[in-house]
Amino acid sequence: MTVKIIAIDACTGCESCVDACPCEVLEVKDEKVVIVQVDECVDCGACVEECPNDVLEVEE
């Protein structure tokens, strides 16, 4: 499993997901979320829960 971006157009760059991620897997670049270290993802779902726009999901 890993985190996946499912609705990039809905991303506002608020950084809620970045702040919630304990593994520093995500960054915001050009006002959109980017997965920068997918191999470090522990599938905790913290980023998904914090995103107000349902941009992310944990893929099984």
C-alpha positions, -999 to +999 in steps of 0.1 A: +000+000+000+010+036-005-004+071-006-018+081-040-029+115-054-064+110-068-076+146-074-047+169-080-070+196-095-088+199-061-055+205-043-052+241-029-017+238-015-028+242+020-001+219+034-025+201+058-014+168+045+023+177+046+020+188+082+001+156+091+026+132+075+050+117+102+074+105+075+078+136+054+066+119+023+048+149+009+057+184-002+038+212-018+054+225-051+038+251-073+007+251-050+001+214-054+009+183-033+037+161-046+048+127-033+085+130-029+095+099-010+069+072-017+092+044-004+091+061+031+053+060+033+040+039+062+004+039+051-009+055+082-035+076+064-028+108+084-025+128+052-058+115+038-076+123+070-063+159+071-069+168+035-100+190+033-104+184-004-101+146-007-070+148-029-053+117-014-060+081-007-041+051+006-040+026-022-042-010-013 
